[in-house]
Amino acid sequence: MAVKRATAEKKKVAKDDRYVCETCGLVVSVDEVCGCVDVCDIICCDQPMKRKEVKAKATKK
């Protein structure tokens, strides 16, 4: 039986994006985008990893 993917629009992977595995906690940082497809899933523990929002660093004045 075929598994249907969610129809929610996915963002393209970009340099410095971070992804986290909700099962084991592994964090992946994108250093270089492959460019082979528009959108791809980064898989860990047999589950797609979730994009982790990175907070902007505060600058000292």
N, CA, C and O atoms as a DFTB+ gen file, in Angstrom:
244 C
 N C O
     1  1       0.841      -1.180       0.000
     2  2       0.000       0.000       0.000
     3  2       0.889       1.247       0.000
     4  3       1.826       1.338       0.794
     5  1       0.613       2.172      -0.852
     6  2       1.409       3.397      -0.968
     7  2       1.079       4.358       0.163
     8  3      -0.074       4.477       0.575
     9  1       2.101       5.041       0.658
    10  2       1.919       6.027       1.717
    11  2       1.842       7.401       1.083
    12  3       2.713       7.780       0.300
    13  1       0.803       8.146       1.418
    14  2       0.649       9.496       0.885
    15  2       1.367      10.480       1.788
    16  3       1.278      10.388       3.012
    17  1       2.077      11.419       1.186
    18  2       2.767      12.462       1.936
    19  2       1.808      13.626       2.183
    20  3       0.861      13.848       1.430
    21  1       2.080      14.352       3.248
    22  2       1.282      15.543       3.545
    23  2       1.427      16.539       2.406
    24  3       2.487      16.638       1.788
    25  1       0.381      17.260       2.138
    26  2       0.411      18.210       1.028
    27  2       0.912      19.579       1.454
    28  3       0.934      20.507       0.645
    29  1       1.316      19.721       2.712
    30  2       1.828      21.009       3.179
    31  2       3.079      21.372       2.394
    32  3       3.912      20.513       2.104
    33  1       3.204      22.626       2.059
    34  2       4.353      23.093       1.286
    35  2       5.612      23.051       2.153
    36  3       5.611      23.526       3.288
    37  1       6.661      22.490       1.618
    38  2       7.937      22.423       2.330
    39  2       8.860      23.499       1.809
    40  3       8.823      23.859       0.632
    41  1       9.691      24.011       2.708
    42  2      10.687      24.995       2.312
    43  2      11.899      24.266       1.768
    44  3      12.189      23.136       2.162
    45  1      12.603      24.920       0.861
    46  2      13.835      24.355       0.330
    47  2      14.901      24.359       1.413
    48  3      14.919      25.230       2.282
    49  1      15.778      23.386       1.350
    50  2      16.911      23.331       2.265
    51  2      17.891      24.430       1.866
    52  3      18.179      24.607       0.683
    53  1      18.399      25.162       2.841
    54  2      19.317      26.260       2.571
    55  2      20.551      26.133       3.464
    56  3      20.513      25.474       4.503
    57  1      21.633      26.766       3.051
    58  2      22.869      26.755       3.826
    59  2      22.577      27.287       5.228
    60  3      21.821      28.245       5.396
    61  1      23.182      26.658       6.225
    62  2      23.060      26.993       7.649
    63  2      21.726      26.594       8.272
    64  3      21.495      26.902       9.441
    65  1      20.829      25.913       7.528
    66  2      19.619      25.361       8.139
    67  2      20.037      24.281       9.126
    68  3      21.066      23.630       8.947
    69  1      19.239      24.098      10.158
    70  2      19.495      23.029      11.124
    71  2      18.255      22.158      11.225
    72  3      17.127      22.651      11.214
    73  1      18.483      20.858      11.323
    74  2      17.410      19.883      11.447
    75  2      17.668      19.033      12.673
    76  3      18.815      18.701      12.971
    77  1      16.592      18.673      13.399
    78  2      16.723      17.870      14.616
    79  2      15.856      16.619      14.491
    80  3      14.742      16.657      13.968
    81  1      16.406      15.505      14.992
    82  2      15.665      14.237      15.044
    83  2      14.878      14.226      16.349
    84  3      15.456      14.354      17.428
    85  1      13.569      14.074      16.252
    86  2      12.730      14.074      17.446
    87  2      12.823      12.769      18.221
    88  3      12.311      12.685      19.338
    89  1      13.475      11.734      17.649
    90  2      13.627      10.460      18.331
    91  2      14.911      10.407      19.158
    92  3      14.872      10.101      20.349
    93  1      16.057      10.706      18.523
    94  2      17.344      10.566      19.222
    95  2      18.001      11.898      19.577
    96  3      18.944      11.926      20.368
    97  1      17.516      13.003      19.004
    98  2      18.055      14.315      19.327
    99  2      19.219      14.770      18.462
   100  3      19.769      15.846      18.694
   101  1      19.608      13.974      17.469
   102  2      20.691      14.355      16.575
   103  2      20.348      15.657      15.864
   104  3      19.222      15.830      15.397
   105  1      21.313      16.581      15.776
   106  2      21.117      17.844      15.072
   107  2      22.049      17.863      13.871
   108  3      23.235      17.558      13.995
   109  1      21.508      18.225      12.696
   110  2      22.276      18.299      11.462
   111  2      22.279      19.747      10.988
   112  3      21.231      20.390      10.936
   113  1      23.460      20.257      10.642
   114  2      23.597      21.597      10.104
   115  2      23.998      21.484       8.637
   116  3      24.909      20.726       8.303
   117  1      23.328      22.229       7.759
   118  2      23.596      22.173       6.323
   119  2      24.756      23.112       6.005
   120  3      24.654      24.325       6.188
   121  1      25.857      22.539       5.528
   122  2      27.025      23.330       5.132
   123  2      26.992      23.668       3.651
   124  3      27.433      24.740       3.236
   125  1      26.460      22.735       2.853
   126  2      26.411      22.932       1.411
   127  2      25.148      22.279       0.870
   128  3      24.862      21.125       1.190
   129  1      24.396      23.000       0.062
   130  2      23.163      22.485      -0.524
   131  2      23.522      21.689      -1.771
   132  3      24.295      22.152      -2.610
   133  1      22.956      20.488      -1.890
   134  2      23.311      19.614      -3.009
   135  2      22.742      20.114      -4.334
   136  3      23.410      20.017      -5.364
   137  1      21.517      20.647      -4.326
   138  2      20.910      21.154      -5.547
   139  2      20.364      20.081      -6.468
   140  3      19.980      20.389      -7.596
   141  1      20.316      18.820      -6.022
   142  2      19.856      17.747      -6.907
   143  2      18.335      17.726      -7.063
   144  3      17.829      17.255      -8.082
   145  1      17.600      18.230      -6.068
   146  2      16.141      18.306      -6.122
   147  2      15.690      19.593      -5.442
   148  3      16.455      20.213      -4.703
   149  1      14.450      19.988      -5.694
   150  2      13.933      21.200      -5.057
   151  2      13.789      21.034      -3.548
   152  3      14.228      21.889      -2.779
   153  1      13.171      19.928      -3.127
   154  2      12.919      19.684      -1.715
   155  2      13.316      18.248      -1.400
   156  3      13.005      17.333      -2.163
   157  1      14.001      18.051      -0.282
   158  2      14.348      16.681       0.104
   159  2      14.136      16.501       1.602
   160  3      14.168      17.465       2.367
   161  1      13.920      15.257       2.009
   162  2      13.771      14.923       3.417
   163  2      15.115      14.454       3.951
   164  3      15.808      13.671       3.301
   165  1      15.478      14.927       5.120
   166  2      16.663      14.428       5.803
   167  2      16.131      13.436       6.830
   168  3      15.365      13.803       7.722
   169  1      16.544      12.174       6.697
   170  2      15.976      11.083       7.483
   171  2      16.933      10.633       8.580
   172  3      18.133      10.484       8.347
   173  1      16.389      10.417       9.784
   174  2      17.123       9.836      10.907
   175  2      16.118       8.996      11.694
   176  3      14.964       9.397      11.847
   177  1      16.542       7.847      12.189
   178  2      15.660       6.951      12.952
   179  2      14.374       6.644      12.182
   180  3      13.297       6.539      12.768
   181  1      14.503       6.503      10.855
   182  2      13.384       6.187       9.964
   183  2      12.282       7.246       9.948
   184  3      11.157       6.944       9.551
   185  1      12.579       8.483      10.371
   186  2      11.617       9.575      10.383
   187  2      12.240      10.816       9.752
   188  3      13.436      11.047       9.927
   189  1      11.466      11.623       9.023
   190  2      12.007      12.887       8.497
   191  2      12.377      13.811       9.660
   192  3      11.620      13.939      10.622
   193  1      13.529      14.444       9.565
   194  2      13.962      15.375      10.605
   195  2      13.197      16.681      10.454
   196  3      12.801      17.051       9.349
   197  1      12.990      17.376      11.565
   198  2      12.247      18.635      11.588
   199  2      13.219      19.805      11.548
   200  3      14.273      19.775      12.184
   201  1      12.847      20.845      10.786
   202  2      13.669      22.053      10.724
   203  2      13.655      22.721      12.090
   204  3      12.601      22.886      12.703
   205  1      14.833      23.101      12.558
   206  2      14.980      23.762      13.851
   207  2      15.228      25.236      13.608
   208  3      16.172      25.606      12.911
   209  1      14.382      26.077      14.183
   210  2      14.549      27.507      14.048
   211  2      15.751      27.944      14.881
   212  3      15.859      27.597      16.057
   213  1      16.638      28.694      14.274
   214  2      17.836      29.185      14.957
   215  2      17.571      30.625      15.355
   216  3      17.216      31.466      14.529
   217  1      17.753      30.889      16.648
   218  2      17.549      32.252      17.142
   219  2      18.717      33.124      16.706
   220  3      19.869      32.689      16.705
   221  1      18.408      34.347      16.341
   222  2      19.464      35.297      15.938
   223  2      20.314      35.645      17.155
   224  3      19.799      35.824      18.259
   225  1      21.610      35.736      16.938
   226  2      22.507      36.076      18.023
   227  2      22.365      37.557      18.358
   228  3      22.285      38.411      17.475
   229  1      22.334      37.835      19.663
   230  2      22.254      39.228      20.093
   231  2      23.630      39.875      19.941
   232  3      24.655      39.252      20.217
   233  1      23.637      41.100      19.511
   234  2      24.907      41.799      19.349
   235  2      25.151      42.711      20.543
   236  3      24.237      43.370      21.040
   237  1      26.396      42.735      20.991
   238  2      26.751      43.605      22.123
   239  2      27.031      44.999      21.607
   240  3      27.584      45.182      20.523
   241  1      26.645      45.964      22.394
   242  2      26.904      47.359      22.021
   243  2      27.898      47.961      22.953
   244  3      28.251      49.132      22.807
